[in-house]
């Protein structure tokens, strides 16, 4: 059996250690703030999550863009030259054009390397939801699964990867077109926090609201209670936009109720954070439905 590599992008928001533990290769995506570009490496070598959120709080604005064709041709080509097949697990097509670009690169490279297998999967996931799916995929590879078996695992389980999150400042979602200016104004005035999730098409959907931060954090936990499958046997991920205390409070709720196998907490990186803002808190687990 030919060796293969699992590749993903830094919107997975994994820590460098988790990515290494799962044997993943992670392509850094790019974030621009105040006219300067930064690559979102998991080890934060160009900009730390703390520094990034401090700058957002100071009033700076950030933007992002999809990975380009040249990046995929370079990264994929390097592994194909080594005789390895490729399984690329992409950031949701409902939020970025990155997946589409990866398929164009794969089509071009397939002509040059006809003996190689290049699979691109749209995870329809974001942040550590994408991270959890690719982490589990990496663990399956390490257990001896073939590239087709891991690809099929991703396709079969991605719509059971639940994403629940809340944000502290609606204005970041307003800039990204996720909520209206009126909703942002009224919500901020009345201390209303939205409760959002990622739907089956990989889009960000606002489906509820809570009065105050504590109620919003509790609502994430309540959604897990409703849909989680065998939570005591799961690995659960929590990501946050520089609000670790809230992440730890949510972790405590989950541990007390479910005692899952593992709970991992990591900051939301600058690419996702450019759209969600400081104070975002997100919970990811496997459930009966999204």
Secondary structure, 3 states (H helix, E strand, C coil): CCCEEEEEEHHHCCCHHHHHHCCEEEECCEEEECCEEEECCCCCCCCCHHHHHHHHHCCCCEEEECCCHHHHHHHHHHHHHCCCEEEEEECCCCCCCHHHHHHHHHHHHHHHCCCCCEEEEECCCCHHHHHHHHHHHHHHHHCCCCHHHHHHHHHHHHHHEEEEEECCCHHHHHHCCCCCHHHHHHHHHHCEEEEEEECCCCCEEEEEEEECHHHHHHHHHHHHHHHECCHHHCEEEEEECCCHHHHHHHHHHHHHHHCCCEEEEEECCHHHHHHHCCCCEEEEEEECCC
